[in-house]
Amino acid sequence: MISAGKLLPAAFAVFASAAAHAQAAPQQPDPLMSFLPLIVIFVLFYFMLIRPQMKRAKEQRKMLETLQKGDEVVTSSGQVGKVTKVSEQYVSLEIADGVTTHVQKQAVQTLLPKGTIKGI
């Protein structure tokens, strides 16, 4: 038979061990802190990719709206020409003396400074 003197220290050790484990239980992290890295990544993504792209698109739209006869442009296919006619959706370009081509207005990529074609 087990004496009371031996049982008491063993029971105390079990309860002390259980109490130590109960105190060391991990606490739940704040839900906002778990989403914080995702929020930071989204903000960086917005300021480094989306916003500059929107700014370039706005500048491109403005350039296409102000396009007029006599402007020298480069198309997205690399053709260099002088604008001879501007309509709602199309632009006529003179790419050589007496050679005119029609391209969509959206194909105009860059507006060149006046006199650039003569230097080419």
KOLROLO-267219 format. One line per field, with one value per residue: x, z, y of N, C-alpha, C, CB in turn; residue in three letters. Coordinates in steps of 0.2 Angstrom, whole numbers. Atoms other than C-alpha are relative to their C-alpha. Glycine has a CB too. Layout:
nxx <- X;... .
nzz <- Z;... .
nyy <- Y;... .
caxx <- X;... .
cazz <- Z;... .
cayy <- Y;... .
cxx <- X;... .
czz <- Z;... .
cyy <- Y;... .
cbxx <- X;... .
cbzz <- Z;... .
cbyy <- Y;... .
type <- ala;... .
REM end
This chain:
nxx <- 4;-4;1;3;-6;-3;5;1;-5;1;6;-2;-4;5;4;-5;-1;6;1;-6;2;5;-2;-4;4;-1;6;2;-2;5;2;-2;-7;-2;1;-4;-4;4;2;-6;-1;5;-2;-6;2;4;-4;-6;2;7;0;-3;3;5;-3;-2;6;3;-4;1;6;-1;-4;4;5;-3;-4;3;-3;-7;-3;-4;2;-2;5;-2;-4;-6;0;-1;3;3;7;3;7;2;8;2;-4;-6;-5;-3;-7;-4;-6;-5;3;5;2;5;3;5;-1;4;-3;-3;-6;-5;-4;-4;0;-7;-1;1;-6;-4;0;-5;-6;-1 .
nzz <- 0;1;-5;1;0;6;5;0;5;7;3;1;6;6;0;2;7;3;-1;4;7;1;0;6;6;4;0;7;2;2;7;4;1;5;7;1;6;6;1;2;7;4;1;4;7;3;1;4;7;3;1;6;6;1;2;7;4;1;4;7;3;1;6;6;0;3;7;6;6;0;-6;2;-5;1;-2;-4;5;1;5;-2;5;-2;0;5;-1;-6;-1;-7;-2;5;1;7;-1;5;-2;5;4;4;-3;-6;-4;-5;-6;-5;-5;-6;2;-1;-6;-3;4;1;1;7;4;-2;5;5;-2;0 .
nyy <- -6;-6;-4;-6;-5;1;-2;-7;-3;2;-4;-7;0;0;-6;-6;1;-3;-7;-3;1;-4;-7;-1;1;-6;-5;-1;-6;-5;1;-6;1;6;-3;-6;1;-1;-7;-4;2;-3;-7;-1;2;-6;-6;2;2;-2;-7;-3;2;-4;-6;1;1;-7;-4;2;-2;-7;-1;1;-5;-6;2;-4;1;-3;3;6;5;7;4;6;5;-3;-4;-7;-4;-7;1;-4;0;3;1;2;6;1;-5;1;-2;0;4;-2;-5;3;7;-1;6;-2;5;-2;-6;3;2;-6;1;-6;-7;-2;-7;-2;0;6;4;-2;2;8 .
caxx <- 0;6;8;0;18;23;7;6;23;18;1;9;21;7;-3;12;16;-2;-2;15;8;-8;1;12;-3;0;-12;-22;-14;-23;-33;-28;-9;-11;-18;-6;7;-6;-12;6;9;-7;-2;15;8;-4;9;23;12;-6;-4;10;1;-14;-4;4;-13;-20;-5;-8;-26;-22;-9;-21;-35;-23;-16;-18;-13;6;11;25;22;28;16;16;23;37;32;37;26;17;-1;-11;-29;-37;-54;-63;-54;-41;-26;-19;0;12;26;36;33;16;14;-1;-6;-21;-19;-30;-28;-24;-9;0;13;24;22;39;46;43;57;62;57;69;83;80 .
cazz <- 0;-4;11;12;14;-3;-12;-7;-16;-32;-33;-30;-44;-56;-51;-52;-69;-75;-68;-77;-94;-91;-89;-104;-116;-131;-133;-149;-160;-164;-181;-187;-185;-195;-210;-208;-220;-233;-231;-233;-249;-256;-253;-260;-275;-278;-276;-286;-301;-302;-299;-311;-324;-322;-324;-340;-347;-343;-351;-367;-368;-366;-380;-392;-388;-393;-409;-424;-442;-444;-428;-430;-421;-419;-419;-409;-424;-425;-440;-440;-449;-450;-446;-461;-455;-438;-436;-421;-422;-436;-440;-458;-457;-471;-469;-485;-499;-507;-496;-483;-471;-460;-442;-427;-415;-401;-411;-409;-396;-395;-401;-408;-407;-424;-437;-430;-446;-457;-446;-448 .
cayy <- 0;18;29;46;54;47;51;69;74;65;73;90;87;83;98;110;103;106;123;127;121;131;147;144;142;153;168;171;184;200;197;214;209;193;204;218;210;208;226;232;222;228;246;244;235;250;264;254;247;252;271;274;264;274;290;284;279;297;305;294;298;317;315;307;320;334;325;337;338;341;332;319;303;285;271;255;245;257;267;286;298;315;316;322;318;315;307;300;283;284;294;296;296;301;289;295;307;303;287;288;275;274;267;267;282;270;264;281;278;294;312;317;335;345;342;325;316;327;322;303 .
cxx <- 4;-2;-2;6;3;-5;-1;5;-1;-6;2;4;-4;-4;4;2;-6;0;5;-2;-6;2;4;-4;1;-7;-1;3;-5;-2;3;8;1;-2;4;5;-3;-2;6;2;-5;2;6;-1;-4;5;6;-3;-6;0;4;-3;-6;2;2;-6;-4;4;-1;-6;0;4;-4;-6;3;4;-3;5;7;5;4;0;4;-5;3;4;6;0;0;-4;-3;-7;-3;-8;-1;-7;-1;4;6;4;3;7;4;7;6;-4;-5;-3;-4;-2;-5;1;-5;3;4;7;6;3;3;-1;7;0;0;7;4;1;6;7;2;3 .
czz <- 0;6;-2;-1;-7;-6;-1;-5;-7;-2;-1;-6;-6;0;-2;-7;-4;0;-5;-8;-1;-1;-7;-7;-4;-1;-8;-3;-2;-8;-4;-2;-5;-7;-2;-6;-7;-2;-3;-7;-5;-1;-4;-7;-4;-2;-5;-7;-2;-1;-6;-7;-2;-2;-7;-5;-1;-4;-8;-3;-1;-7;-6;-1;-4;-7;-5;-6;1;5;-3;5;-2;2;4;-4;-2;-6;2;-6;2;-1;-6;1;6;0;7;2;-4;-1;-7;1;-7;2;-5;-5;-4;3;7;2;5;6;5;5;6;-2;0;7;3;-5;0;0;-8;-3;2;-6;-5;2;0;-7 .
cyy <- 6;4;7;5;-1;2;8;4;-1;4;8;1;0;6;6;-1;2;7;4;0;5;7;1;-1;6;4;1;7;5;-1;5;-1;-5;3;5;-2;0;7;4;-2;3;8;1;-2;6;6;-2;-2;3;8;3;-2;4;7;0;0;7;4;-2;2;8;1;-1;5;6;-1;5;-1;4;-3;-6;-5;-7;-5;-6;-5;3;5;8;3;6;-1;5;1;-3;-1;-3;-6;-2;6;-2;2;0;-2;1;4;-3;-7;2;-6;2;-5;3;5;-3;-3;5;-1;6;6;2;8;2;0;-6;-4;2;-2;-7;-1 .
cbxx <- -5;-2;6;-4;5;2;-7;1;7;-1;-6;4;5;-5;-4;6;2;-6;1;6;-2;-5;5;6;-7;2;1;-7;5;2;-8;-1;3;-5;-8;4;4;-7;-3;6;0;-7;1;6;-5;-5;3;4;-1;-5;2;8;-2;-5;6;4;-5;0;7;1;-6;4;6;-4;-3;5;-1;0;-4;0;-4;8;-7;7;-4;-6;-4;5;-7;7;-6;3;-3;1;-4;3;-2;-7;-5;-3;5;-3;4;1;-1;2;5;2;6;-5;5;-7;7;-2;-6;-4;0;-3;5;7;-5;3;7;-3;4;-4;-7;0;1;-6 .
cbzz <- 6;-6;5;6;5;-2;2;7;2;0;5;7;0;1;6;4;-2;3;7;1;-2;6;6;0;2;-7;3;-1;-6;1;0;3;7;1;0;6;0;0;6;5;0;2;8;3;0;5;6;3;1;5;7;0;0;6;5;-1;3;7;2;0;6;6;0;1;7;5;-1;2;-6;1;6;-1;0;4;-7;4;-6;-1;-5;1;-3;-5;7;-7;-6;6;-6;0;-1;-6;6;-6;4;-4;1;-4;-5;-7;1;-2;2;-3;3;4;2;3;-7;-2;-1;0;4;-6;3;0;2;5;-4;0;8;1 .
cbyy <- 0;3;0;3;-3;-7;-3;3;-1;-8;-1;2;-6;-6;1;-1;-7;-4;2;-3;-7;-1;2;-5;-1;-2;7;0;-1;7;-1;7;-1;-6;2;1;-7;-5;3;-2;-8;-1;3;-5;-6;3;2;-5;-8;-2;3;-3;-8;1;2;-6;-5;3;-1;-8;-1;3;-4;-7;1;3;-7;7;4;7;-3;2;-2;-2;-3;-3;-1;-5;-1;2;-4;5;2;-4;-3;4;-5;-2;-6;-3;1;3;-5;8;-7;-7;4;-1;-5;5;-5;-1;1;-6;4;-6;-3;7;-5;-2;5;-3;3;7;6;-4;0;8;2;-3 .
type <- met;ile;ser;ala;gly;lys;leu;leu;pro;ala;ala;phe;ala;val;phe;ala;ser;ala;ala;ala;his;ala;gln;ala;ala;pro;gln;gln;pro;asp;pro;leu;met;ser;phe;leu;pro;leu;ile;val;ile;phe;val;leu;phe;tyr;phe;met;leu;ile;arg;pro;gln;met;lys;arg;ala;lys;glu;gln;arg;lys;met;leu;glu;thr;leu;gln;lys;gly;asp;glu;val;val;thr;ser;ser;gly;gln;val;gly;lys;val;thr;lys;val;ser;glu;gln;tyr;val;ser;leu;glu;ile;ala;asp;gly;val;thr;thr;his;val;gln;lys;gln;ala;val;gln;thr;leu;leu;pro;lys;gly;thr;ile;lys;gly;ile .
REM end
